[in-house]
Amino acid sequence: MIEDAEDKEVKPAPSLGQQVEAKARRKLKARRDAAPGVWFGLGMMGLIGWSVTIPTLLGAALGAWLDQLEPGRHRWTLALLAAGLAIGCFNAWRWVAKEDREMREEQEDNDE
């Protein structure tokens, strides 16, 4: 396929000052929006882990206490452990979704 030279729009090359300004803006943006490091990721995993672990352990402890208080046909320990796990997973999911939404909004603001 042969293209006409008239169909192409020729953009003038940016001047040296414009190139330096663009590089400086990119460098400042990179410094301001530094990528989170390894410690940030480990902290996030720990925070999410504890947000699941604490309700699970509380549910198991409450269930064990109820089983000792009034032994019966049904065991409260397993039921409340599962309920605590479900609450913890929901809490972790909600927190991660909130963080993801904030990161996307921040990225959209930076792209504009």
VEXROTOR-962675 format. One record per residue: x, y, z of N, C-alpha, C, O, CB in turn. Coordinates in steps of 0.001 Angstrom, whole numbers, plus 500000, padded with zeros to 6 digits. Glycine has a CB too. Example, Ala and Ser with C-alpha at 12.3 -4.5 7.8 and 13.67 -1.06 7.14 Angstrom:
2
R    n_X    n_Y    n_Z   ca_X   ca_Y   ca_Z    c_X    c_Y    c_Z    o_X    o_Y    o_Z   cb_X   cb_Y   cb_Z
R 513190 494310 507800 512300 495500 507800 513200 496700 507800 514236 496681 508465 511308 495527 509046
R 512850 497750 507080 513670 498940 507140 512900 500030 507870 513409 501138 508039 514084 499402 505725
! end
This chain:
112
R    n_X    n_Y    n_Z   ca_X   ca_Y   ca_Z    c_X    c_Y    c_Z    o_X    o_Y    o_Z   cb_X   cb_Y   cb_Z
R 500840 498832 500000 500000 500000 500000 500884 501230 500000 501794 501360 500820 499045 499999 501204
R 500609 502121 499080 501407 503340 498944 500637 504475 499601 499450 504671 499338 501721 503663 497436
R 501327 505221 500459 500688 506332 501157 501168 507645 500575 502328 507783 500186 500977 506274 502667
R 500275 508592 500523 500621 509930 500072 501363 510656 501175 500999 510540 502345 499366 510714 499651
R 502364 511380 500833 503113 512165 501810 502254 513310 502333 502477 513802 503440 504416 512710 501190
R 501282 513731 501549 500416 514845 501950 499447 514416 503067 499002 515259 503845 499622 515371 500728
R 499115 513108 503156 498178 512620 504160 498780 512613 505566 498047 512692 506552 497716 511228 503794
R 500074 512520 505662 500734 512453 506961 500937 513859 507513 501334 514782 506802 502085 511714 506851
R 500650 513987 508803 500875 515259 509474 502264 515215 510097 502564 514327 510895 499773 515544 510555
R 503080 516141 509744 504443 516177 510243 504485 517089 511459 504109 518259 511392 505433 516657 509146
R 504950 516533 512570 505064 517320 513791 506491 517822 513915 507441 517076 513681 504659 516488 515039
R 506639 519067 514276 508001 519568 514443 508658 518913 515661 507994 518601 516649 507999 521109 514592
R 509958 518715 515571 510701 518108 516680 510709 519077 517854 510868 520283 517660 512161 517743 516253
R 510537 518559 519084 510549 519445 520237 511940 520067 520423 512970 519453 520142 510126 518679 521506
R 511919 521288 520899 513195 521975 521113 513918 521361 522308 513341 520581 523065 512974 523496 521336
R 515174 521722 522460 515968 521192 523561 515345 521578 524901 515320 520770 525829 517418 521701 523476
R 514852 522787 525002 514214 523240 526243 512972 522419 526579 512744 522083 527741 513842 524714 526133
R 512173 522096 525570 510979 521288 525787 511338 519864 526209 510663 519280 527057 510126 521259 524523
R 512397 519306 525622 512834 517966 525982 513323 517922 527427 513000 516999 528174 513938 517495 525035
R 514108 518934 527813 514628 518996 529180 513472 519167 530171 513462 518536 531228 515649 520159 529328
R 512508 520012 529831 511357 520226 530713 510544 518941 530881 510113 518622 531989 510462 521348 530159
R 510333 518208 529795 509568 516959 529866 510298 515929 530726 509665 515234 531521 509322 516393 528451
R 511611 515823 530579 512379 514879 531394 512354 515278 532864 512255 514418 533739 513827 514797 530897
R 512442 516562 533138 512415 517041 534521 511053 516743 535156 510985 516328 536313 512719 518561 534578
R 509976 516953 534402 508633 516648 534928 508483 515160 535245 507934 514785 536280 507552 517077 533918
R 508984 514313 534328 508909 512863 534561 509724 512454 535785 509297 511605 536568 509405 512097 533325
R 510891 513058 535942 511757 512725 537084 511111 513158 538400 511133 512407 539375 513143 513395 536928
R 510542 514351 538436 509871 514821 539650 508659 513956 539980 508409 513656 541147 509442 516283 539490
R 507910 513556 538962 506740 512694 539179 507172 511338 539716 506516 510785 540599 505940 512517 537870
R 508270 510794 539191 508769 509501 539660 509217 509590 541120 508999 508655 541890 509933 509020 538774
R 509831 510687 541499 510248 510858 542895 509041 510999 543816 509016 510431 544908 511162 512084 543035
R 508052 511751 543376 506857 511990 544189 506025 510714 544332 505501 510436 545411 506003 513111 543569
R 505903 509953 543272 505079 508745 543267 505963 507506 543280 505801 506615 542446 504146 508726 542039
R 506884 507447 544211 507798 506305 544280 507012 505018 544500 506049 504984 545266 508837 506501 545409
R 507435 503977 543825 506768 502680 543947 506988 502134 545357 508081 502258 545908 507297 501677 542876
R 505961 501534 545935 506139 500961 547266 507172 499837 547235 507274 499089 546263 504800 500440 547811
R 507924 499738 548312 508987 498750 548377 508517 497415 548937 507324 497166 549112 510117 499276 549210
R 509494 496575 549207 509232 495237 549727 508579 495313 551102 507666 494543 551398 510531 494423 549799
R 509038 496233 551939 508492 496338 553292 507027 496724 553261 506246 496272 554099 509280 497353 554110
R 506644 497562 552296 505241 497940 552151 504398 496706 551828 503322 496526 552398 505075 499015 551048
R 504880 495858 550920 504157 494643 550560 504045 493677 551729 502995 493070 551943 504837 493960 549396
R 505135 493534 552489 505091 492659 553655 504133 493199 554712 503412 492440 555359 506490 492493 554247
R 504136 494513 554878 503205 495123 555828 501758 494907 555420 500899 494649 556263 503483 496608 555956
R 501495 495013 554132 500133 494781 553633 499705 493333 553879 498575 493080 554299 500045 495113 552127
R 500602 492391 553619 500261 490984 553859 499992 490746 555339 499066 490020 555700 501393 490057 553367
R 500806 491362 556195 500601 491208 557632 499287 491802 558081 498571 491208 558887 501731 491847 558393
R 498970 492972 557561 497720 493630 557930 496512 492814 557491 495552 492660 558245 497656 495025 557319
R 496562 492300 556286 495460 491483 555783 495367 490175 556569 494272 489711 556886 495643 491195 554277
R 496514 489589 556879 496522 488349 557652 495915 488538 559031 495118 487716 559483 497937 487823 557784
R 496292 489620 559699 495737 489862 561042 494261 490212 560983 493510 489891 561905 496502 490985 561741
R 493836 490867 559906 492414 491207 559817 491547 489960 559634 490342 490006 559881 492176 492181 558660
R 492145 488852 559206 491429 487576 559114 491631 486760 560394 490700 486128 560893 491909 486769 557880
R 492847 486784 560910 493195 485949 562064 492464 486358 563337 491948 485503 564056 494683 486003 562304
R 492416 487647 563621 491828 488103 564889 490346 487726 565017 489969 487160 566043 491982 489617 565018
R 489485 488013 564023 488087 487583 564170 487940 486060 564255 487061 485559 564957 487263 488107 563004
R 488800 485324 563542 488738 483863 563596 489056 483360 564998 488342 482515 565537 489709 483244 562579
R 490132 483883 565589 490508 483460 566939 489479 483899 567980 489184 483161 568920 491880 484021 567301
R 488941 485091 567809 487899 485547 568737 486662 484647 568658 486074 484307 569684 487510 487008 568432
R 486276 484268 567457 485137 483369 567292 485397 482014 567923 484516 481452 568573 484811 483197 565821
R 486608 481480 567737 486944 480182 568330 486964 480271 569856 486480 479370 570542 488309 479689 567810
R 487522 481355 570380 487586 481519 571847 486185 481658 572439 485882 481050 573466 488444 482756 572221
R 485335 482453 571800 483969 482622 572278 483210 481288 572208 482448 480951 573114 483238 483705 571450
R 483428 480544 571134 482787 479240 570994 483252 478256 572053 482443 477513 572608 483057 478675 569622
R 484554 478244 572338 485075 477348 573375 484509 477725 574741 484177 476854 575545 486619 477391 573407
R 484403 479012 574994 483838 479478 576264 482372 479062 576388 481947 478605 577449 483969 481011 576384
R 481602 479215 575319 480198 478801 575340 480054 477287 575508 479139 476821 576186 479502 479249 574057
R 480965 476516 574885 480918 475059 575040 481210 474641 576482 480611 473686 576977 481920 474391 574088
R 482111 475331 577153 482415 475010 578551 481289 475457 579468 480980 474794 580458 483733 475666 578982
R 480675 476588 579131 479613 477145 579955 478396 476228 579958 477819 475952 581010 479225 478541 579459
R 478017 475767 578794 476836 474921 578691 477074 473847 577637 476784 474063 576461 475582 475761 578347
R 477594 472706 578039 477815 471644 577056 476472 471139 576515 475522 470917 577266 478623 470475 577687
R 476427 470975 575256 475184 470522 574637 475465 469660 573436 476585 469203 573205 474319 471702 574236
R 474407 469455 572678 474520 468615 571499 475310 469311 570388 476038 468660 569639 473136 468230 570998
R 475166 470626 570284 475847 471387 569227 477097 472039 569797 477104 472522 570929 474905 472464 568614
R 478134 472042 569006 479395 472663 569407 479467 474071 568830 479344 474280 567623 480609 471814 568938
R 479668 475018 569720 479753 476410 569307 481132 476750 568750 481258 477683 567957 479426 477320 570475
R 482144 476028 569140 483513 476376 568739 483657 476393 567224 484136 477377 566662 484516 475389 569346
R 483258 475342 566569 483409 475257 565115 482524 476281 564406 482951 476913 563440 483071 473844 564626
R 481304 476442 564884 480383 477391 564241 480903 478821 564343 480896 479557 563357 478986 477298 564875
R 481356 479216 565537 481837 480586 565702 483215 480795 565077 483553 481910 564679 481885 480944 567175
R 484010 479728 564991 485274 479821 564266 485001 480121 562795 485644 480990 562205 486093 478511 564414
R 484052 479407 562207 483691 479638 560801 483097 481026 560610 483386 481689 559614 482696 478573 560317
R 482268 481475 561553 481692 482819 561456 482787 483878 561550 482765 484857 560804 480638 483041 562563
R 483740 483692 562454 484854 484635 562575 485708 484669 561322 486162 485729 560893 485716 484279 563769
R 485923 483492 560736 486686 483428 559490 485959 484167 558370 486583 484903 557607 486934 481966 559086
R 484652 483977 558268 483873 484671 557231 483922 486185 557441 484096 486939 556484 482406 484181 557236
R 483770 486626 558683 483825 488067 558974 485205 488616 558644 485323 489693 558061 483479 488345 560458
R 486263 487872 559020 487622 488314 558732 487901 488398 557245 488529 489352 556785 488612 487387 559376
R 487445 487418 556489 487645 487447 555031 486886 488597 554391 487399 489257 553487 487201 486122 554402
R 485664 488841 554859 484892 489970 554335 485593 491279 554655 485671 492163 553801 483466 489974 554914
R 486101 491416 555871 486806 492623 556283 488057 492842 555426 488314 493961 554984 487186 492538 557770
R 488831 491782 555192 490035 491889 554371 489675 492248 552933 490334 493087 552319 490831 490573 554408
R 488639 491623 552395 488214 491925 551020 487796 493382 550888 488163 494053 549923 487055 491008 550597
R 487027 493874 551862 486575 495268 551832 487751 496231 551897 487769 497241 551194 485612 495543 552988
R 488730 495924 552735 489888 496795 552888 490733 496807 551610 491175 497868 551169 490739 496346 554088
R 490960 495631 551017 491747 495555 549782 491022 496266 548649 491666 496951 547854 492023 494086 549399
R 489713 496128 548551 488945 496817 547506 489042 498327 547674 489156 499053 546686 487471 496376 547536
R 488998 498809 548916 489118 500248 549185 490501 500758 548772 490611 501809 548141 488865 500544 550684
R 491543 500026 549122 492902 500416 548752 493073 500409 547235 493698 501312 546677 493928 499476 549407
R 492528 499410 546572 492623 499323 545118 491910 500509 544462 492423 501101 543512 492023 497992 544617
R 490736 500848 544971 489977 501984 544432 490769 503280 544608 490833 504094 543687 488595 502099 545129
R 491368 503475 545776 492150 504685 546016 493370 504756 545103 493713 505830 544608 492589 504748 547475
R 494026 503618 544878 495190 503603 543992 494788 503920 542555 495498 504641 541854 495892 502240 544053
R 493652 503386 542117 493192 503667 540749 492813 505137 540584 493117 505744 539557 491992 502774 540391
R 492151 505711 541586 491787 507127 541519 493021 508008 541489 493065 508996 540756 490902 507509 542702
R 494030 507656 542287 495256 508429 542309 495979 508340 540963 496529 509329 540477 496166 507945 543437
R 495970 507140 540367 496603 506968 539074 495870 507771 537996 496504 508383 537137 496646 505485 538699
R 494531 507768 538043 493757 508551 537081 494028 510037 537240 494118 510760 536248 492264 508272 537244
R 494160 510503 538484 494471 511913 538722 495836 512283 538174 496026 513377 537641 494412 512225 540210
R 496794 511360 538307 498143 511628 537797 498191 511595 536287 498995 512300 535677 499130 510626 538358
R 497337 510780 535668 497348 510670 534207 496755 511892 533529 497054 512171 532368 496591 509438 533775
R 495920 512615 534247 495270 513785 533629 496175 514958 533550 495775 516013 533058 494045 514170 534383
! end
